[in-house]
Amino acid sequence: MNPKNVVFKKICKDKSVGVYMGRRDFVDRVDSVDPVDGVILIDLQALQGRKVFVTLSCTFRYGRDDMDVMGIAFRRELYLSTRQVYPALQDREKGTHTRTQAKLLRKLGQDAYPFFFEFPDNLPCSVALQPSAHDVGKQCAVEFEIHAFSAESQDAKIRKRSSVKLTIRKVQYAPEKEGAAPCVETTRDFVMSDKPLHVKASLDKEIYYHGEPVKVHVIVTNHSSKTIRNVIVSVDQVSTVVLYSNDSYVKSVAIEEPGDSVSPGATLQKVYTLLPLLANNRERRGIALDGKLKHEDTNLASSSIVKDGVLKEVMGIMVSYRIMVKLIVAGMIGSSEVGLEIPFKLMHPKPDAVKER
């Protein structure tokens, strides 16, 4: 999170409107979401009698603006809420909801006015699909934005010189309560083999933090007459674009393939360590990333957690992770595979949670 006492500000070109905010990251706790608060500073002389409005928007973008075809935009507004800031519709004290707003109002003076929005509980978090090096324009993403502008009315044409936009993020942290450590096992019978192959894979916990190694405990008990030629363990990121196509993109973001083999009648017991990082996947198109602010770096997208009862179809892009354990089994003609999937969550810790863990 941002250091204390940092203020983000942006002023439009004609100086009529400026946005001041104490933070740009707002936390989705599944059962509740931080409200969006800030202050608008106006210049009465530059306004020339116009009103001032501020909007909070959530947009799902799945193509560049210049790719619009037959008037159909490659973007969809998932949410839009507008407030009139000036002339004020209520006194400043009633419109002030947070200490940050109160401090900014004292500092900026009588020409400053507070604004306050509450997120509905059915909006996605900020996420984007990584473009390739050759892609230009805006990427496929879920974006949040504060837009302040001055105009004769809310529906009047907005002049660029009289408007200002500030990108914000909606983020999720790992929940305090964690589920049981995942464990999956399977048994495979083969033709012309009296006894089966048994595979068991488990993790130490359900939730891992970004940058934390994932240890996968694998036990292969090979009672069959087949030889296991190789064991491949990987972390898969599954991104599902649920809004318009329900397409899923599966990308391996970490992999271990040391060439382990298991002879008939033998047992393999080993811990494989994987480290899913954006640093190792920067050139790969379609990797889902947490939404980022300008000039800041980001990371692999966090796992999506959705409140019960919320339609997933309006969530834009859903992200999940799984461990894939794949055994390559030698055969008389070619080879076959035995696989296991272990779901887990990859997220950011709540502030100060790392110290407690």
C-alpha positions, -999 to 999 in steps of 0.1 A, spaced: 0 0 0 10 36 -4 30 53 24 12 75 48 5 111 39 9 106 2 -16 125 -18 -24 117 -55 -35 147 -75 -43 155 -111 -56 188 -125 -72 194 -159 -56 217 -185 -79 247 -180 -74 245 -142 -111 244 -135 -111 210 -118 -85 190 -98 -88 156 -82 -71 148 -48 -70 113 -33 -52 98 -3 -49 64 -20 -56 46 -53 -59 10 -41 -93 -1 -27 -96 -34 -10 -124 -60 -18 -129 -81 13 -155 -103 -5 -183 -93 21 -174 -56 18 -153 -32 -3 -135 0 7 -154 31 -4 -138 55 -28 -132 89 -13 -114 120 -23 -117 158 -28 -123 180 -59 -107 214 -60 -124 239 -82 -113 273 -97 -144 295 -98 -129 319 -123 -119 290 -147 -154 274 -143 -172 304 -158 -205 293 -144 -202 256 -153 -211 228 -128 -187 201 -116 -193 164 -117 -173 133 -107 -179 97 -119 -166 63 -108 -165 38 -137 -156 2 -141 -149 -8 -178 -141 -41 -194 -119 -35 -225 -113 -63 -250 -99 -44 -279 -83 -11 -289 -105 20 -293 -94 24 -329 -107 -11 -337 -143 -1 -333 -164 -17 -361 -197 -4 -374 -201 17 -342 -196 -13 -319 -170 -4 -293 -146 -30 -280 -153 -20 -245 -182 -23 -221 -191 -3 -190 -198 -26 -161 -206 2 -137 -210 40 -139 -220 63 -111 -220 102 -112 -221 128 -85 -226 165 -87 -199 181 -67 -205 218 -74 -228 235 -67 -229 213 -37 -261 194 -31 -253 190 6 -230 208 31 -194 198 33 -196 182 67 -224 158 56 -204 149 25 -172 142 44 -169 105 53 -132 99 61 -103 115 79 -83 118 47 -111 139 32 -112 161 63 -75 168 62 -76 176 25 -105 200 29 -87 218 57 -55 221 35 -72 231 2 -97 256 16 -132 267 8 -130 258 -29 -126 221 -22 -155 197 -21 -156 160 -10 -168 131 -31 -177 95 -19 -186 63 -38 -195 28 -26 -187 -1 -48 -215 -26 -56 -206 -61 -45 -208 -76 -80 -178 -59 -96 -145 -76 -106 -111 -67 -94 -85 -49 -116 -69 -74 -139 -54 -73 -174 -41 -98 -200 -4 -92 -209 -1 -80 -245 27 -92 -269 56 -69 -277 40 -61 -310 6 -52 -297 -2 -15 -295 -29 4 -277 -48 -6 -246 -48 -43 -236 -77 -65 -226 -84 -54 -190 -109 -46 -163 -102 -9 -153 -115 15 -127 -114 52 -131 -123 85 -114 -133 111 -139 -139 147 -128 -152 174 -153 -169 207 -156 -198 212 -179 -231 230 -182 -249 198 -172 -242 162 -165 -252 152 -201 -235 180 -219 -205 174 -241 -173 172 -220 -144 192 -232 -110 175 -228 -95 206 -214 -121 207 -186 -118 170 -175 -93 149 -157 -91 111 -152 -73 92 -124 -69 54 -126 -76 35 -94 -75 -2 -85 -98 -27 -68 -77 -53 -52 -82 -84 -30 -60 -98 -2 -58 -134 10 -86 -142 34 -78 -147 71 -93 -181 72 -76 -207 51 -90 -240 38 -75 -274 42 -42 -281 25 -50 -296 -9 -43 -333 -15 -52 -353 -46 -45 -389 -55 -54 -413 -83 -50 -450 -93 -45 -461 -129 -49 -497 -141 -31 -508 -173 -39 -535 -198 -15 -565 -194 -5 -553 -159 -18 -571 -128 -13 -542 -104 -20 -505 -106 0 -473 -106 -9 -450 -76 0 -413 -76 -5 -389 -47 3 -351 -47 -3 -326 -19 6 -290 -10 15 -275 24 -14 -251 24 -42 -237 2 -30 -201 -2 4 -189 -13 16 -153 -15 31 -137 -46 69 -145 -47 65 -175 -23 78 -209 -35 52 -236 -39 63 -270 -26 46 -300 -42 49 -333 -24 46 -362 -49 45 -399 -41 45 -423 -71 39 -460 -61 44 -480 -93 31 -515 -87 24 -519 -125 47 -534 -151 50 -500 -168 80 -476 -166 74 -440 -158 97 -421 -181 93 -386 -168 75 -366 -141 65 -330 -150 52 -306 -124 39 -272 -133 18 -242 -121 -10 -234 -145 -27 -200 -146 -63 -203 -159 -79 -171 -171 -115 -172 -181 -129 -142 -200 -165 -147 -188 -181 -115 -200 -185 -120 -237 -171 -154 -247 -163 -176 -217 -130 -184 -234 -103 -199 -211 -66 -194 -215 -43 -219 -197 -7 -207 -193 21 -226 -175 38 -199 -154 63 -223 -137 76 -258 -145 99 -284 -131 110 -313 -154 141 -329 -139 137 -361 -158 127 -384 -129 118 -420 -138 101 -448 -119 108 -484 -128 81 -512 -123 78 -521 -87 96 -489 -75 85 -459 -55 93 -422 -60 88 -398 -31 100 -362 -39 92 -325 -32 92 -303 -63 96 -266 -57 80 -241 -81 81 -203 -81 54 -186 -103 67 -151 -111 59 -125 -137 97 -119 -141 99 -153 -158 68 -147 -180 72 -111 -192 74 -119 -229 43 -142 -230 11 -129 -245 -21 -136 -226 -7 -140 -191 -32 -124 -166 -18 -96 -144 -30 -76 -115 -41 -42 -127 -13 -16 -125 -11 21 -122 10 41 -146 48 38 -141 44 10 -115 53 -27 -120 27 -54 -113 27 -92 -108 8 -123 -119 -29 -118 -114 -43 -128 -80 -68 -156 -77 -104 -144 -81 -127 -148 -50 -163 -142 -57 -191 -135 -32 -217 -162 -30 -247 -153 -52 -228 -130 -75 -231 -139 -112 -197 -148 -125 -208 -137 -160 -203 -100 -150 -169 -105 -135 -150 -98 -167 -119 -120 -162 -118 -148 -137 -83 -161 -126 -75 -194 -109 -43 -215 -103 -36 -252 -102 -7 -275 -99 -4 -301 -127 15 -333 -120 20 -352 -152 35 -387 -155 47 -399 -189 42 -437 -190 61 -458 -215 40 -482 -237 45 -507 -264 34 -482 -290 42 -446 -280 35 -434 -245 5 -423 -224 -1 -398 -196 -14 -399 -160 -22 -365 -146 -34 -348 -114 -47 -313 -108 -44 -296 -74 -62 -262 -71 -47 -235 -49 -48 -197 -45 -21 -172 -53 -27 -138 -36 -13 -108 -18 -12 -109 20 -31 -83 40 -8 -56 52 11 -69 83 -1 -104 77 34 -115 66 47 -108 101 21 -130 117 26 -160 93 
